[in-house]
């Protein structure tokens, strides 16, 4: 009887420990979701700005149509990936955008009247700012994932996480190998 009483007492004392961290897990999970949404937002902003940049360059450099086609295709893939929410697709589409964008900017260098246009300069500044925002959003996302993943591995929160289906680690946003190892090449 004494053993049964001890087991019951231990179960009563342990029960609150297994519930520890539920609210924190929910908060961290939402933090990861919010950070992922920021990446999607910034990638979509980038795709939208690139469209405006293309139209501005088109007005001056109509003969560079192959560059515009490549940028339009890459932009379409980037928009689709941002809408999908799939981190791997977003990283691949973002990497695929680098080369056509570099070619577009190289075309703009060949036209002095374009470089001096106020609209083009503003678009370039906005694009540069968006690139920085994307980098910050990726960093914030990876920090949120790191915090979430570390929390679901700690005791007693790991018990709570498993009980409520939150025990699976989230994936980090990683640059593709080609994007991380070499700079885009500009070729005409």
Secondary structure, DSSP 8 states (H G I E B T S, - for coil): -HHHHHHHHHHHHHHHHHHTTHHHHHHHHHHHHHHHHHHHHHHHHHHHHHHHHHHHHHHH-TT-HHHHHHHHHHHHHHHHHHHH--HHHHHHHHHHHHHHHHHHHHHHHT-HHHHT-HHHHHHHHHHHHHHHHHHHHHHHHHHHHHHHHHHHHSTTHHHHHHHTT--S--------HHHHHS------
